[in-house]
Amino acid sequence: MMRRQRRGRIITIGSLAGLIGVPFQSYYAASKHALEGRMLPIYCTQKSVTYGLM
């Protein structure tokens, strides 16, 4: 739908744990880091898509 409209909005819910490791929370931190890592290329290449990381 966003491609057809040539614009859109993607909102992801992140955490500071994605940037700074927290003891005994490695799976949680890894999943948040992966989420941020996946969304960054989309933000850099798709200027018509609004990107927000909360």
VENTAMO-V753525 format. One record per pair of residues at least 12 apart in sequence whose C-alpha atoms are under 7 Angstrom apart, sorted by the first residue. I is the first residue (numbers start at 0). J is the second residue. D is the distance in whole Angstrom. If there is no record, write none. Layout:
i;j;d
I;J;D
I;J;D
//
This chain:
i;j;d
5;47;7
6;47;5
6;48;5
7;47;7
7;48;5
7;49;6
8;48;5
8;49;5
8;50;6
9;49;6
9;50;5
9;51;7
10;50;6
10;51;5
10;52;6
11;51;6
11;52;5
11;53;6
12;52;6
12;53;5
13;31;6
13;52;6
13;53;6
14;31;6
16;28;5
16;31;7
17;29;7
17;31;5
17;32;4
18;32;6
//
